Amino acid sequence: MYAHIEEHDMGLDHKQLYKDYLNFVKEHKHVTDDASNIDFNAVCVNRKPGDELSVTGGNVRGKYWTYPTDEDSEEERLPYVDEAAYTEICPEFEDTYTEEVFSALSIKWDIGRLRFLMKPPRSCLSWHRDPERRIHIPLVTNKGCRMIIEDGAYYMRADGTVFITDNTVYHNFFNGGEENRVHLVATLLE
């Protein structure tokens, strides 16, 4: 398909995943539209066994590299997150469709953290690269949402398709639409 994106059809119900996300947000008030959180809204689905703090702070984001000023000065940001340690479903997602998807993804691929990632309208990420590739399952998107990987722009439709993106190269994501974009994203351990 594209140089940095693969597609896999697993017959997932993206609408049910979105309902699980909305139920979590409603019950836990974890994700907000507060301007201080505008650049990153994440809900962790799995965690380190018994470790409630593994889904907070820098553990939600993790290590990445960026060029803050010019092309000759790449900087490493945030500490590395031990992705392989994230093996336990968070109690809030036990007995949900999201847990079924976590199990299905874990059978097909070796995954680390699994998170719901929300991007508000008219916002974007920094130009950066991550330590690993990622699984994306779009739940809510619009034609104004694009992932830029190297020199290519990609639209990932919300229809239950699993997209694997090469986040080890420089990329960005923008939501140029007028509604929140929500993806379920897993880290691939390769």
C-alpha positions as CSV (number, residue, x, y, z in Angstrom):
1,M,0.0,0.0,0.0
2,Y,2.3,2.8,1.3
3,A,6.0,2.7,2.1
4,H,5.5,3.2,5.9
5,I,2.0,1.8,6.6
6,E,0.6,-1.8,6.4
7,E,-3.1,-2.7,6.6
8,H,-4.6,-5.8,8.3
9,D,-8.2,-6.8,8.4
10,M,-9.2,-8.4,11.7
11,G,-12.9,-7.6,11.6
12,L,-12.8,-5.3,14.6
13,D,-15.8,-3.3,15.8
14,H,-14.4,0.2,16.0
15,K,-17.7,1.6,17.1
16,Q,-17.8,-0.7,20.2
17,L,-14.2,0.3,21.0
18,Y,-15.2,3.9,20.8
19,K,-18.1,3.2,23.2
20,D,-15.7,1.7,25.7
21,Y,-13.5,4.8,25.4
22,L,-16.5,7.1,26.0
23,N,-17.6,5.1,29.0
24,F,-14.2,5.3,30.5
25,V,-14.0,9.1,29.9
26,K,-17.5,9.6,31.3
27,E,-16.8,7.6,34.5
28,H,-13.2,8.7,35.2
29,K,-13.0,12.2,33.9
30,H,-9.5,11.3,32.8
31,V,-9.4,12.9,29.4
32,T,-10.4,16.5,29.2
33,D,-10.7,19.4,26.8
34,D,-8.7,21.5,29.2
35,A,-6.2,23.7,27.2
36,S,-3.3,22.4,29.4
37,N,-3.9,18.9,28.0
38,I,-4.6,20.0,24.4
39,D,-1.4,18.4,23.0
40,F,-1.8,15.0,24.5
41,N,-4.8,13.0,25.7
42,A,-4.2,9.4,26.4
43,V,-6.0,6.6,28.3
44,C,-3.9,3.5,29.1
45,V,-5.7,0.2,28.6
46,N,-2.9,-2.0,30.0
47,R,-0.3,-1.6,32.7
48,K,2.6,-3.2,34.5
49,P,1.0,-5.9,36.7
50,G,-0.3,-4.4,39.9
51,D,1.4,-1.0,39.2
52,E,-1.2,1.8,39.1
53,L,1.5,4.4,38.5
54,S,2.6,2.8,35.3
55,V,-0.3,4.5,33.5
56,T,0.5,8.0,34.7
57,G,3.0,10.8,34.0
58,G,5.8,10.1,31.5
59,N,4.7,6.4,31.3
60,V,1.8,7.6,29.2
61,R,4.1,9.2,26.6
62,G,7.6,7.6,26.5
63,K,10.8,8.2,24.7
64,Y,11.1,10.0,21.4
65,W,13.5,12.1,19.4
66,T,13.0,15.5,17.8
67,Y,14.8,18.4,16.1
68,P,13.8,21.3,18.3
69,T,15.8,24.0,16.4
70,D,17.7,22.8,13.3
71,E,18.5,19.6,11.4
72,D,21.9,19.1,13.0
73,S,20.8,18.8,16.6
74,E,18.5,15.8,17.3
75,E,17.4,15.6,20.9
76,E,16.2,12.6,22.9
77,R,13.2,13.4,25.1
78,L,11.6,11.6,28.0
79,P,12.8,8.3,29.5
80,Y,12.3,4.9,27.8
81,V,9.2,3.1,28.8
82,D,9.6,-0.7,29.3
83,E,6.9,-1.7,26.9
84,A,7.3,-5.4,27.4
85,A,6.3,-5.0,31.1
86,Y,2.7,-3.8,30.1
87,T,1.0,-7.2,30.3
88,E,-2.0,-6.6,32.6
89,I,-5.3,-5.2,31.5
90,C,-6.3,-2.1,33.6
91,P,-9.2,-3.0,35.9
92,E,-11.4,-0.4,34.2
93,F,-11.3,-2.4,30.9
94,E,-11.8,-5.9,32.3
95,D,-14.8,-7.6,30.7
96,T,-15.1,-5.1,27.9
97,Y,-14.7,-5.4,24.2
98,T,-11.5,-3.5,24.6
99,E,-10.1,-6.4,26.6
100,E,-11.1,-8.8,23.8
101,V,-9.2,-6.6,21.3
102,F,-6.2,-6.5,23.7
103,S,-6.2,-10.3,23.7
104,A,-6.6,-10.6,19.9
105,L,-3.8,-8.1,19.2
106,S,-1.6,-9.9,21.8
107,I,-2.1,-13.3,20.0
108,K,-1.3,-11.9,16.6
109,W,1.6,-9.6,17.6
110,D,3.9,-9.0,20.6
111,I,2.6,-5.7,21.9
112,G,3.5,-3.3,24.7
113,R,1.3,-0.4,25.9
114,L,-2.2,-0.2,24.4
115,R,-3.7,3.3,24.7
116,F,-6.6,5.3,23.5
117,L,-5.2,8.5,22.0
118,M,-7.3,11.5,21.4
119,K,-6.3,14.5,19.2
120,P,-8.4,17.6,19.5
121,P,-9.5,19.5,16.3
122,R,-7.0,21.8,14.6
123,S,-4.0,20.4,16.4
124,C,-0.9,18.4,15.6
125,L,2.1,16.6,17.2
126,S,5.7,17.6,16.9
127,W,8.0,16.3,14.2
128,H,9.5,13.3,15.9
129,R,10.5,9.6,15.8
130,D,9.8,6.8,18.3
131,P,11.7,3.7,19.3
132,E,9.2,1.3,17.7
133,R,6.4,0.8,15.2
134,R,2.8,1.2,16.2
135,I,-0.6,-0.4,15.6
136,H,-3.3,2.1,14.9
137,I,-7.0,1.3,15.0
138,P,-8.9,4.5,14.1
139,L,-12.2,4.9,16.0
140,V,-13.2,8.4,15.1
141,T,-11.5,10.3,12.3
142,N,-12.3,12.8,9.5
143,K,-10.9,13.7,6.1
144,G,-8.8,16.4,7.8
145,C,-6.8,13.8,9.8
146,R,-3.4,12.8,8.3
147,M,-0.4,11.0,9.5
148,I,2.8,12.4,7.9
149,I,5.6,9.8,7.7
150,E,8.8,11.1,6.1
151,D,7.4,12.6,2.8
152,G,4.1,10.8,2.7
153,A,0.7,11.9,4.0
154,Y,-1.7,9.1,5.0
155,Y,-5.4,9.0,5.8
156,M,-6.4,6.1,8.1
157,R,-10.1,5.3,7.8
158,A,-12.3,4.3,10.8
159,D,-13.7,1.0,9.7
160,G,-12.1,-1.6,12.0
161,T,-8.9,-1.9,9.9
162,V,-5.7,-2.3,11.8
163,F,-2.9,-0.1,10.4
164,I,0.8,-0.7,11.3
165,T,2.8,2.5,11.1
166,D,6.6,2.9,11.0
167,N,7.1,5.4,13.8
168,T,10.8,4.7,13.9
169,V,11.3,7.3,11.2
170,Y,10.3,11.0,11.4
171,H,6.6,11.5,11.5
172,N,3.8,13.8,12.6
173,F,0.1,13.7,13.0
174,F,-2.4,16.4,12.5
175,N,-6.2,16.7,13.0
176,G,-7.3,19.5,10.6
177,G,-10.9,18.6,11.1
178,E,-13.5,19.9,13.5
179,E,-14.0,16.9,15.8
180,N,-11.8,14.9,18.1
181,R,-9.8,12.1,16.4
182,V,-9.6,9.0,18.6
183,H,-7.3,5.9,17.8
184,L,-6.6,2.8,19.8
185,V,-2.8,2.5,19.5
186,A,-0.5,-0.3,20.5
187,T,3.3,-0.4,20.6
188,L,4.9,-3.3,18.6
189,L,7.7,-5.1,20.4
190,E,10.0,-6.3,17.6
